[in-house]
Amino acid sequence: MNTTHVFRSMRSTEHYFQLPLDHEIPDGEAITVFAREISSTEHADPSTLPWLLYLQGGPGGQSPRPASLTGWLAEAAKTFRILLLDQRGTGLSTPANRQSLPVRGDGAAQAAYLTHFRADSIVRDAEAIREALGITSWSTFGQSYGGFCTLTYLSLAPQALDRCLVTGGLASITADADTVYRATYERMAERNTEYFDWYPRDREILGEIVAHLAHTQEHLPDGRALTVPLVQMLGMFLGGNTRVHALHYVFEGAFINTPGGKRLSDTFLSAIAEQADRTTNPLYALLHESIYAQGAATNWSAQRVLDEFPAFSPDAAVPLLTGEMVFSWYFEDDAVLRPLEETARVLAEHEGWGQLYDLSVLAASTVPVAAAVYAHDVYVDKELSLQTAAAVGNMRVWETDEFHHDGIGDDGSGIFARLLKMSYETR
């Protein structure tokens, strides 16, 4: 039974669906996939509205949990009935984490199970949900990884799509993981330079932190020893406009005087712990490299490619900050991920990844697509995105340097409205 709650000018209806783990075996094992329907109470009868499916960034992130209609959601609710999908393994969908995965068996069995958790399976879930709800066709809005899923949707079931909006999510449809990470390191190096040009004292503080850790042991609040690679994870702040300047506040409070001498402050240590925490989204670490894999193993691509960029080496005097890269040491260092270390290794070595995109179908697509490509996006490279845009039929691109990867957090309503308008102008 679906439950509906009405609050703050918003209707929220909960939907649970029983769907095949493997859509090639429809009568096989089933999993639960959750989705939340959102509409504005300004519409007396939301059933008259067209549907919009929101594809969340990630992988491994649950859909938004709105407490009110704000940002892009408020703008979309003016004209759409919105479905927020908890992609399989996340949120209220059947979980995939250190608590649930051991039910599958050993690491190899867990990895085999997780091969069904990529964009192709997410799209087939969406198709099954669309049919279950009696929807003839719908529009989609994909942020970041949601844009990757959109390209897979356009490959597998374009007939189900009215129009697609994408923000910071035009994945390369041909590049392998190594190519993607080379571009990512280059963009992150540029972003490091930009940030430390703004705050040169922060670079000095980073050097002091590295020197401090060479002779003083520090621990995060969860008890694990602080390392230079963990400090480098503060680069997650560099991934957007809405957080980048907050990193300065982290650095300016890095040290505190104690009876035992100068130490790293609890505030600083907590900031690192927050960036390193994978408790609620372990799939991000487990599946991140697989989202780029088609027909070949990734073999810890980000870790291998790092050797080509010595400025990011933890052994550098003042190493550059990393971003969304995932390294094998995560699964040795983090107590939440440690039980999944073997699973992660098997996934990294897996060679049987299927194709996520159909290049001929994408080239011939007539579905209107409007995409925001952020010129300085450190997570989805502009040049690779523009190559994809040129390879997909009926796509219009808005290239902008006004926003970064988190653009919809900056001006979600404005970006959504612009892309929606553009989608009606494609031909």
Buried (B, 14 or more C-beta within 10 A) or exposed (E): EEEEEEEEEBBBBBBEBEBBBBBEEEEEEEBBBBBBBBBBBEBEEBEEBBBBBBBBBBBBBBBBEBEEBEBBBBBBBBBBBBBBBBBBBBBBBBBBBBEEBBEBEEBBBBBBBBBBBBBBBBBBBBBBBBEEBEBEBBBBBBBBBBBBBBBBBBBBBBEBBBBBBBBBBBBBBEBBBBBBBBBBBBBBBEBBEEBBEEBEEBBEBBBBBBEBBEEEEBEBEEEBEBBBBBBBBBBBBBBBBBBBEEBBEBBEBBBEEEEEEEBBBEEBBEBBBBBBEBEBBBBBBBBBBBBBBBEBBBBBBBBEBBEEBEBBBBEBEBBBBBBBBBBBBBBEBBEBBEBBBBBBBBBBEBEEBEEBBBEEBBEEBEBBBBBBBBEBBBBBBBEBBBBBBEBBBBBBBBEBEEBBBBBBBBBBBBBBBBBBEBBEEBE
